[in-house]
Amino acid sequence: MESTRGRNLKIVMMVRAGKSYPKIGKELGISASRVGQIFHRHHELVAYATSPFGSLDVKAYNVLKRFFERKLKKPLNLIELKRFVDKNEDWESQLKLSCSCGTQILSQLKEFMAENGMT
């Protein structure tokens, strides 16, 4: 029997491939509305995991994403992140103050940026 996590991932991939909620529901033995609920809840996690930020812990990713959306009014992507770091020598302080992120998350973000040639 397939795990719930596996089923949810399968639903996201099937919807992205163009299958309708009713067809997926029939195939998996659940309602079309349940397929929609699962898709809307899990597609963002799949997008994160398959993005360039997938190596970050989910908490660190969410801190960075919120910072970009709320403070910078821009979508999070590697190009915008590099621009932000290049233009702001105090990027660590800005991030720490704006998002109340702790040293562990900040350390992980610094490591990610170094791995991607941003520091």
C-alpha positions, 0 to 999 in steps of 0.5 A: 500500500502506498504511503499518504506522502507518496500519494500526495506527491503523485497527485501533485505530479498528475495535476501538473501533467494535466490530469483532471481532479475527477480522473485522478480521484477515480484512479486513486479512489478518492473524491475530486474535491479531495484531490483539489485539497491535497494539490493545493496543500502540497504543490508549494512543498513540491515546488520548494523541493524541486527549486534551487532552494531545495537544499535549505531546511524548510524553515530557512527557506520560508524565512527567506521567502517571507523576507523577499515577499514582505520586505522586498516585494519581490519573488524569491529566486537566485538572481534576486537573492544575489542582487540583494546580497551584492547591494546590501553589505548588511544583508545579515542584519536586515534579514535577522531583524526583519524575520527574527531568524535565529543563528541556526537559520542565519548560519544555514542561509550563509552557507547556502549563499556561499555554496552559490557564490553569493558571499 
